Amino acid sequence: MIISVASGKGGTGKTTIAVNMAASAPESVQLLDCDVEAPNAHLFLNPSIYETEPIFVPVPEIDEAKCTHCKKCAEICRFKAIAVIGETVLTFPEMCHSCGGCVMVCPESAVTETGRRIGEIEKGRAGKIDFVHGRMRVGEAMSPPLIRKVRACRDPRKTTIIDAPPGTSCPAVAAVKKTDFVLMVTEPTPFGLHDLKLAVGAVRILGIPCGLVINRSDIGNDRVWEYAADADIPVMMEIPFDRNIASAYSRGILMIDALPEWKERFETLYRDIADCVRRGCER
């Protein structure tokens, strides 16, 4: 079973839900922090890192001795990662999507691929939690290749909890697609509702069942609950605006350690999702 914890916007408490649910699970689980541009699950779990792997993506390299400047490589590239100006070939590795098209169309075999480092993956363990996260290199523009590498570390023998990037763009889709359940985290504010609607729309296009956690549930208004009822999305947990919870978060302490009464609630949340997946909840 793969559970993605996602949100339409940042700051809703997505990581809080992911790490506390992982720590409350009745069996050993795996947590993948796919928010590779700003990973922070490790701040709460404090895993012992035992392996670091640099991650590279293929980008074109031009052999000027073979190149006839036919421009076929530039013409096939829809991302303008190659430009031919007179008898000069320019490559822009940061814009390359590593499709390999330039290599395939070159009639002189003048285009080969070399690796460009985009970040790294760290693997560790925190108690009964197997932990993996990605760290993007500063200045990189495209995170999906690194997210896919993090997801490739999944252990199929264990339930996997994915802490997805916020939003509805390519990074979020790369993290949540082909998962069994998406747990949306939102807050009852106009911004929270607006971005929740976008996120639910994306998840339903992907055909994945979803549920909802409403954080800071005693602020704002009732429109999030009304939307959830109209959209037939189950509200699986509500967390009030609590100074003690905020204090624990600010100190990097798990909510279930600071407030032990929440451990059973997070375990129930985990079991409810497992039951939903087992029953084959409607998408």
Secondary structure, 3 states (H helix, E strand, C coil): CEEEEECCCCCCCHHHHHHHHHHHCCCCEEEEECCCCCCCCHHHHCCEEEEEEEEEEEEEEECCCCCCCCCHHHHHCCCCCEEEECCEEEECHHHCCCCCHHHHHCCCCCEEEEEEEEEEEEEEEECCEEEEEEEECCCCCCCHHHHHHHHCCCCCCCEEEEECCCCCCHHHHHHHCCCCEEEEEECCCHHHHHHHHHHHHHHHHHCCCEEEEEECCCCCCCHHHHHHHHHCCCEEEEECCCHHHHHHHHCCCCHHHHCCHHHHHHHHHHHHHHHHHHHCCCC
